[in-house]
Amino acid sequence: MEQNQHQQRRAADQEFHQSLNQLEGILQDSLTENAETQIEEPVELELADDLTDIDLAAFEDAVADIEKYLEEKTK
């Protein structure tokens, strides 16, 4: 049973890291796009405008994975 828990924790850890990598990629893409936009035409962007560029489904998946990871960690 302990080995099964170890495997589950390892799988949750891997999922968590994958989600973090996905989130980092999304944020990097967003920052790159914003930097290109500012170089071409300087525009003041509000935080709400920046958030609309983020893929909401991917962000929700990342949050769900983080919550799952934290839940598993506290058990």
Backbone bond lengths (Angstrom), bond angles and torsions (degrees), N, CA, C in turn:
res aa  C-N    CA-C-N  psi(-1)  N-CA   C-N-CA  omega(-1)  CA-C   N-CA-C  phi
1 M - - - 1.453 - - 1.535 111.04 -
2 E 1.346 115.61 -40.56 1.458 118.89 -179.96 1.525 111.52 -63.97
3 Q 1.331 115.98 -35.49 1.463 120.09 178.09 1.527 109.95 -65.83
4 N 1.323 117.45 -38.35 1.466 121.90 178.17 1.532 110.42 -63.56
5 Q 1.315 116.98 -42.45 1.463 120.64 177.11 1.520 110.87 -62.87
6 H 1.319 115.65 -39.82 1.468 120.13 178.15 1.527 110.24 -62.50
7 Q 1.320 116.92 -42.74 1.461 121.18 179.14 1.530 110.81 -65.68
8 Q 1.330 116.45 -40.57 1.456 120.17 178.44 1.528 110.93 -64.60
9 R 1.309 116.47 -42.01 1.463 120.29 178.37 1.529 110.77 -64.82
10 R 1.307 115.89 -40.58 1.466 119.62 179.60 1.533 109.89 -64.75
11 A 1.344 116.30 -42.74 1.465 120.03 178.29 1.526 110.67 -64.11
12 A 1.323 116.85 -42.14 1.467 120.50 178.14 1.525 110.11 -63.85
13 D 1.313 116.67 -39.51 1.461 120.90 178.08 1.527 110.75 -63.22
14 Q 1.316 116.60 -42.62 1.466 120.08 178.97 1.527 110.89 -64.70
15 E 1.328 116.77 -43.25 1.466 120.66 177.87 1.529 110.55 -61.57
16 F 1.311 115.42 -41.56 1.456 120.56 179.54 1.526 110.55 -60.93
17 H 1.323 116.16 -47.34 1.462 119.72 -179.42 1.528 111.63 -65.95
18 Q 1.324 117.04 -36.53 1.465 119.78 176.16 1.523 110.25 -63.07
19 S 1.312 116.12 -42.98 1.464 120.18 179.16 1.523 111.39 -63.79
20 L 1.330 115.82 -41.30 1.463 118.96 177.29 1.526 111.06 -62.94
21 N 1.326 116.55 -40.42 1.464 119.98 177.89 1.523 111.02 -64.06
22 Q 1.341 116.82 -40.89 1.464 120.56 177.56 1.525 110.13 -62.72
23 L 1.312 115.66 -45.32 1.463 120.37 179.86 1.525 110.64 -62.53
24 E 1.313 116.50 -42.23 1.462 120.06 178.26 1.534 110.38 -61.58
25 G 1.328 116.74 -42.16 1.457 120.26 178.30 1.512 111.84 -62.57
26 I 1.318 116.41 -43.05 1.466 120.88 179.10 1.527 110.32 -62.17
27 L 1.317 115.62 -45.65 1.463 119.63 -179.66 1.524 111.37 -65.92
28 Q 1.332 117.27 -39.69 1.460 120.54 178.42 1.525 110.43 -63.70
29 D 1.342 116.80 -43.65 1.465 120.84 177.90 1.522 110.45 -59.82
30 S 1.316 115.43 -43.19 1.458 120.40 -179.61 1.524 110.74 -64.02
31 L 1.326 116.48 -43.40 1.464 120.30 179.17 1.527 110.89 -65.06
32 T 1.323 116.89 -39.82 1.470 120.85 179.28 1.518 110.03 -64.43
33 E 1.321 116.79 -45.57 1.468 120.40 178.91 1.526 110.99 -61.56
34 N 1.312 116.33 -42.30 1.468 120.09 179.34 1.525 110.97 -65.65
35 A 1.324 117.14 -39.53 1.464 120.46 179.28 1.528 110.07 -64.72
36 E 1.332 116.88 -41.50 1.467 120.62 178.67 1.527 110.51 -64.30
37 T 1.303 116.35 -40.21 1.462 121.04 179.16 1.525 110.09 -63.50
38 Q 1.318 116.68 -42.78 1.458 120.43 -177.95 1.528 111.57 -69.09
39 I 1.335 116.63 -31.64 1.468 119.65 178.24 1.526 109.56 -69.18
40 E 1.344 116.00 -44.94 1.455 120.15 -178.56 1.523 111.69 -69.31
41 E 1.302 115.91 -45.72 1.462 120.44 -176.68 1.524 108.17 -150.36
42 P 1.325 118.49 101.72 1.463 120.19 -178.72 1.532 111.43 -59.15
43 V 1.324 114.38 123.73 1.456 120.58 -179.57 1.521 107.22 -138.10
44 E 1.304 116.34 136.77 1.455 119.71 174.91 1.515 108.33 -79.26
45 L 1.328 115.94 121.30 1.454 120.91 -179.71 1.516 109.39 -107.95
46 E 1.293 115.48 139.21 1.448 120.21 175.03 1.514 108.18 -89.32
47 L 1.323 116.75 161.35 1.449 121.31 -179.69 1.523 110.97 -56.89
48 A 1.310 117.92 -40.38 1.466 121.21 -179.57 1.520 110.89 -59.88
49 D 1.317 118.56 -37.87 1.455 121.50 177.95 1.521 110.82 -66.57
50 D 1.313 117.01 -39.18 1.460 120.60 179.16 1.524 111.11 -64.10
51 L 1.316 117.08 -39.16 1.454 120.69 -177.33 1.513 113.17 -69.55
52 T 1.326 118.05 -23.30 1.460 119.54 -179.78 1.519 111.60 -71.13
53 D 1.340 118.20 -18.73 1.458 121.63 178.95 1.525 112.47 -79.76
54 I 1.322 117.48 -17.13 1.458 121.94 -177.77 1.526 109.26 -79.77
55 D 1.319 115.88 135.40 1.456 120.91 177.42 1.530 108.07 -68.82
56 L 1.323 116.34 108.62 1.460 121.56 -173.35 1.524 111.91 -61.16
57 A 1.320 117.82 -40.90 1.463 120.54 -178.74 1.525 110.93 -62.96
58 A 1.313 117.35 -42.79 1.463 120.68 179.29 1.530 110.20 -66.01
59 F 1.319 116.41 -38.84 1.458 120.63 178.23 1.531 110.44 -64.53
60 E 1.326 117.34 -42.77 1.459 121.17 178.62 1.523 111.04 -64.23
61 D 1.342 116.95 -39.12 1.460 120.53 176.85 1.522 110.75 -62.17
62 A 1.317 115.94 -42.70 1.460 119.89 179.43 1.523 111.12 -63.14
63 V 1.313 116.89 -42.82 1.469 121.26 178.69 1.525 110.22 -63.62
64 A 1.326 116.50 -42.61 1.465 120.38 179.07 1.525 110.63 -62.35
65 D 1.320 117.22 -41.66 1.459 120.47 178.21 1.518 111.42 -65.01
66 I 1.312 117.06 -39.38 1.462 120.66 178.03 1.526 110.30 -64.64
67 E 1.320 116.42 -44.01 1.466 120.02 178.83 1.518 110.76 -62.69
68 K 1.326 116.75 -42.11 1.468 121.22 179.11 1.520 109.75 -62.73
69 Y 1.329 116.05 -44.20 1.459 120.70 179.57 1.538 110.66 -60.16
70 L 1.321 116.13 -47.32 1.468 119.77 -178.93 1.522 111.37 -65.26
71 E 1.318 116.01 -37.30 1.469 120.21 177.82 1.521 110.97 -63.85
72 E 1.331 116.93 -44.13 1.451 121.64 178.67 1.543 110.61 -65.12
73 K 1.313 115.54 -37.63 1.457 120.86 -177.44 1.525 110.97 -67.26
74 T 1.327 117.74 -33.53 1.467 120.66 -177.47 1.509 112.84 -84.62
75 K 1.323 118.00 -8.84 1.482 120.03 179.40 1.505 110.94 -74.44
